[in-house]
Amino acid sequence: MENATHPSYFNLTMFVNIGNYRYPTFVLCLLLYALIISANLVIILIISREKTLHEPMYIFIMCLSINSLWGSAGFFFRFFKDLLSDTHLIPRSACFFQIYVIYTYASYELTLLGIMAYDRYVAVCQPLHYHSKVTSKLVSKLVAFAWIFPAFSVAVCVYLASRLPLCGNKIPKIFCANWPVVKLSCVSTVINNLVGMLVTACTVFLPLAFVLYTYARIFLVCRKRSSEFRGKVIQSCLPHVITFVNYSITVFCDIALSRIDLEALNPFLAVILSLEFVVIPPIVNPLVYGLKLPEIRKLILRMLSCSKSDKQTKR
C-alpha cells in the first residue's frame, strides 16, 4: 500500500513515433472522421425527415447512427490532439470520461443490435402479429432500455475503477480503457472483476446469444418457404447480419488485445487493431444500410439528384 497513488495523468504508451508523417496521418484521420460524421448524419436526417421511414427497423438504424457519432466523438477529439503531440498524457478525469463514452458506445451498439434481431425475428417468423407486437410504445421502451441500462452499468464499472489506488500510470493503448487501468491497481480487484464480468455478460454475451438464437429460428423458417420468400428475408436481414458480424469481430479483437501483452506485438499492428474497434463500425454501418436497403438508397439518390438539379438551376 506504500506505492498506492491516484495519478493526475495517464500515459498512453501505444502511440508510435512517426515523425513528420504525423501531419499526413492527421489529415487522413480528419477526412476519415468527416466521412463518419457525414455518412451517419445523412442516415439520421433521411430517416427523421421521411415519414414513410418512421417504422421500427429504421428507428433502430437511426439510433445506430447516433451511437456511431457518440462513440467516434469520444475517441477522435482526443486522438487528434495526441497525433500532433510529442507527449501522450491525458488528465485523470478526461481518461475516465473517455472510458465511459467508449464503453457506453460499445454497450449501446450490441444492445441495439439485439433489439433489431428481435424486430427481424417477429417480422419473418410472426408477420401477421408484427404490428400488434412491435408497437411504437414497445419501440420507445426498447430504445430507452438500450440507452439507460448500459449508461448505468458502465457508470458503475468506471466509478469502481476510479476509486482504486494505482501503482502506475501507463496504459498500453491509444485510448483509455477500463481493464488496463484496473490492472494498475495496488490492491485486490475482485469486486471490479466480478462487476466487469457481470456487465460484459449482460451487454455483450446476452445480446450475442439472443441474436444467434433469433437467426437460428429465422433460418429454420426460411428452409420451409419458397426461394422468393428467402430472397426477401435475405434482403431485409443481410445489412443487420453484416453489421452484427463486423461489430462482433471488432469487439472480440478489442477484448483479446486487453488480455495480452501489447508490447510484444508489432507496434503498427497493435495500433491498427486498437483503431478497428472505434473506427470501422461507425463507417461500415451507414454504408451498409445506405447501400443495401432499397428504401434508404432511393432517398439518398433522390436527395443527391435534387441537390445536383438545384446547382444547375442556379447556374
C-alpha positions in Angstrom: 0.0 0.0 0.0 3.0 2.3 0.2 3.1 2.9 -3.5 -0.6 3.4 -3.8 -1.4 6.6 -5.7 -4.1 8.4 -7.6 -2.1 9.8 -10.6 -3.2 13.1 -12.0 -2.3 11.9 -15.6 -2.2 8.7 -17.5 0.4 8.0 -20.2 -0.9 6.3 -23.4 2.1 4.3 -24.5 0.8 2.7 -27.7 1.4 5.8 -29.8 4.2 5.1 -32.4 6.8 7.8 -33.1 6.0 8.5 -36.8 8.0 11.8 -37.0 6.9 14.1 -39.9 4.3 11.5 -41.0 2.1 12.7 -38.2 0.8 15.5 -40.3 -0.4 13.4 -43.3 -1.8 10.9 -40.8 -3.7 13.7 -39.0 -5.2 14.9 -42.4 -6.1 11.3 -43.3 -7.8 10.7 -39.9 -9.6 14.0 -40.1 -11.0 13.1 -43.5 -12.0 9.7 -42.1 -13.8 11.4 -39.2 -15.5 13.8 -41.6 -16.7 10.7 -43.6 -18.1 9.1 -40.4 -20.0 12.3 -39.5 -21.4 13.0 -42.9 -22.4 9.4 -43.6 -24.2 9.0 -40.3 -25.8 12.4 -40.5 -27.3 11.5 -43.9 -28.9 8.4 -42.4 -30.2 10.3 -39.4 -31.6 13.2 -41.5 -33.3 10.9 -44.1 -35.0 8.7 -41.5 -36.1 11.6 -39.3 -37.5 13.7 -42.2 -39.1 11.0 -44.3 -42.4 9.9 -42.7 -42.5 6.7 -44.6 -39.4 5.6 -42.7 -40.9 6.1 -39.3 -41.0 2.4 -38.7 -39.3 0.3 -36.0 -36.4 -1.0 -38.2 -35.5 2.4 -39.5 -35.8 4.0 -36.0 -33.2 1.4 -34.7 -30.9 2.2 -37.7 -31.1 5.9 -36.8 -30.2 5.0 -33.2 -27.1 3.1 -34.5 -26.0 6.2 -36.4 -26.5 8.4 -33.4 -24.4 6.0 -31.3 -21.7 6.0 -34.0 -21.4 9.8 -33.7 -21.3 9.4 -29.9 -18.5 6.8 -29.9 -16.4 8.3 -32.6 -16.5 11.8 -30.9 -15.3 10.2 -27.7 -12.3 8.8 -29.5 -11.3 11.2 -32.3 -11.2 14.5 -30.4 -8.6 13.2 -28.0 -6.8 11.2 -30.8 -6.3 14.3 -32.9 -4.6 16.1 -30.1 -2.3 13.1 -29.4 -1.4 12.7 -33.0 0.2 16.2 -33.1 1.7 16.0 -29.6 5.1 14.7 -28.6 3.7 13.5 -25.2 0.6 11.5 -24.7 -0.5 12.3 -21.2 -4.2 12.5 -20.6 -5.7 14.0 -17.4 -7.3 11.5 -15.0 -10.8 12.9 -15.3 -10.6 13.1 -19.1 -9.4 9.5 -19.2 -12.3 8.2 -17.1 -14.7 10.2 -19.2 -13.3 8.7 -22.4 -13.7 5.2 -20.9 -17.3 6.0 -20.1 -18.0 7.3 -23.6 -16.3 4.4 -25.5 -17.7 1.7 -23.3 -21.3 3.0 -23.4 -20.9 3.3 -27.2 -19.9 -0.4 -27.3 -22.7 -1.5 -25.0 -25.3 0.6 -26.8 -24.3 -0.9 -30.1 -24.7 -4.6 -29.1 -27.9 -3.9 -27.2 -29.4 -2.1 -30.2 -28.3 -5.0 -32.5 -30.0 -7.4 -30.1 -33.2 -5.4 -30.3 -33.0 -5.2 -34.1 -32.7 -9.0 -34.2 -36.0 -9.3 -32.3 -37.6 -6.9 -34.8 -36.4 -9.1 -37.7 -37.4 -12.3 -35.9 -41.0 -11.1 -35.4 -41.2 -9.7 -39.0 -40.1 -13.0 -40.5 -41.4 -15.7 -38.1 -44.7 -13.9 -37.0 -45.5 -11.5 -39.8 -49.3 -11.4 -39.0 -48.6 -10.3 -35.5 -45.8 -7.9 -36.3 -47.8 -4.6 -36.0 -49.6 -5.8 -32.8 -46.3 -6.9 -31.1 -43.8 -4.3 -32.3 -45.8 -1.2 -31.5 -44.5 2.4 -31.3 -44.8 2.1 -27.5 -42.7 -1.0 -27.4 -40.1 0.6 -29.7 -39.9 3.6 -27.3 -39.4 1.3 -24.3 -36.7 -0.8 -26.1 -34.8 2.2 -27.2 -34.9 3.7 -23.7 -33.7 0.4 -22.3 -30.9 0.3 -24.8 -29.6 3.7 -23.6 -30.4 3.6 -19.9 -29.1 0.1 -18.9 -25.6 0.4 -20.5 -25.3 4.0 -19.2 -25.9 2.9 -15.6 -23.9 -0.4 -15.7 -20.8 1.2 -17.4 -21.0 4.1 -14.9 -20.7 1.6 -12.0 -17.6 0.0 -13.7 -15.9 3.4 -14.2 -16.7 4.5 -10.7 -15.2 1.4 -9.2 -12.1 1.8 -11.3 -11.7 5.5 -10.4 -11.7 4.5 -6.7 -8.7 2.1 -7.0 -5.3 3.2 -5.7 -2.8 2.7 -8.6 0.8 1.8 -8.7 1.5 3.3 -12.1 0.0 5.5 -14.9 1.0 3.7 -18.1 -1.9 2.5 -20.3 -0.7 0.4 -23.3 -3.4 1.6 -25.7 -4.1 4.7 -27.9 -7.3 5.5 -25.9 -8.2 5.0 -22.2 -9.8 1.6 -21.4 -11.1 0.2 -18.1 -9.2 -3.1 -17.8 -5.7 -1.6 -18.4 -6.5 0.9 -15.6 -7.7 -1.9 -13.3 -4.5 -3.8 -13.9 -2.5 -0.9 -12.4 -4.2 -1.4 -9.1 -2.1 -1.9 -5.9 -5.0 -3.7 -4.2 -7.3 -6.6 -4.9 -9.7 -6.0 -7.8 -12.1 -8.9 -7.1 -15.1 -6.6 -6.9 -14.1 -4.8 -10.2 -13.6 -8.2 -11.9 -17.0 -9.6 -10.7 -18.9 -6.4 -11.7 -17.0 -6.2 -15.0 -17.8 -9.9 -15.9 -21.5 -9.3 -15.0 -21.7 -6.2 -17.1 -19.9 -7.9 -20.0 -22.3 -10.8 -19.8 -25.4 -8.6 -19.8 -24.2 -6.1 -22.5 -22.1 -8.4 -24.8 -22.8 -12.1 -24.4 -26.6 -12.0 -23.8 -27.2 -9.8 -26.9 -24.8 -12.1 -28.9 -26.6 -15.2 -27.8 -30.0 -13.7 -28.5 -29.0 -12.6 -32.0 -27.7 -16.1 -32.7 -31.0 -17.6 -31.4 -33.2 -15.4 -33.5 -31.3 -16.1 -36.7 -31.4 -19.8 -36.0 -35.2 -19.5 -35.8 -35.3 -17.4 -39.0 -33.1 -19.9 -40.8 -35.5 -22.8 -39.8 -38.5 -20.8 -41.1 -36.8 -20.0 -44.4 -35.9 -23.6 -45.0 -39.6 -24.4 -45.3 -40.5 -21.5 -47.6 -40.2 -20.6 -51.2 -37.0 -19.2 -52.8 -38.8 -15.8 -53.4 -39.6 -15.6 -49.6 -35.9 -16.4 -48.8 -34.8 -13.7 -51.2 -36.9 -11.1 -49.4 -35.7 -12.3 -46.0 -32.0 -12.0 -47.1 -32.6 -8.5 -48.5 -34.2 -7.5 -45.2 -31.8 -9.2 -42.8 -28.4 -9.0 -44.6 -27.5 -5.5 -43.5 -28.2 -6.4 -39.9 -26.1 -9.6 -40.2 -23.2 -7.7 -41.8 -23.3 -5.1 -39.1 -23.5 -7.7 -36.3 -20.7 -9.8 -37.6 -18.5 -6.8 -38.2 -19.1 -5.4 -34.8 -18.7 -8.8 -33.0 -15.3 -9.3 -34.7 -14.1 -5.8 -33.6 -15.4 -6.3 -30.0 -13.6 -9.6 -29.6 -10.4 -8.3 -31.1 -10.5 -5.5 -28.5 -11.2 -7.9 -25.7 -8.3 -10.1 -26.8 -6.0 -7.1 -27.1 -6.8 -6.1 -23.5 -5.8 -9.6 -22.2 -2.4 -9.9 -24.0 0.9 -8.1 -23.8 0.6 -5.5 -26.5 4.3 -4.5 -26.2 5.2 -8.0 -27.6 3.2 -7.2 -30.8 4.4 -5.2 -33.8 3.5 -1.6 -32.7 1.8 -0.7 -36.0 -0.3 -3.9 -35.9 -1.3 -3.2 -32.3 -2.4 0.4 -33.2 -4.4 -0.8 -36.3 -6.2 -3.5 -34.2 -6.9 -0.9 -31.5 -8.3 1.5 -34.0 -10.6 -1.1 -35.6 -13.0 -1.2 -32.6 -13.7 2.6 -32.7 -13.3 3.4 -36.4 -14.7 0.5 -38.6 -18.3 0.1 -37.2 -19.1 3.9 -37.5 -18.0 3.8 -41.1 -19.5 0.4 -42.1 -22.9 0.8 -40.5 -24.2 3.8 -42.6 -22.6 2.4 -45.8 -24.2 -1.0 -45.3 -27.7 0.4 -44.5 -27.4 3.1 -47.1 -26.4 0.8 -49.9 -28.3 -2.4 -49.0 -31.7 -1.2 -48.0 -33.6 0.0 -51.2 -35.8 2.5 -49.3 -32.9 4.4 -47.9 -30.8 4.0 -51.1 -33.6 5.5 -53.2 -34.0 8.5 -50.8 -30.2 9.1 -50.8 -30.1 9.1 -54.6 -33.1 11.4 -54.8 -31.5 13.8 -52.4 -28.3 13.8 -54.4 -30.2 14.3 -57.7 -32.2 17.2 -56.1 -29.1 19.0 -54.9 -27.5 18.5 -58.3 -30.5 19.9 -60.1 -30.6 22.9 -57.7 -27.0 23.7 -58.6 -27.7 23.5 -62.3 -30.8 25.8 -61.8 -28.6 28.4 -60.0 -26.2 28.4 -62.9 
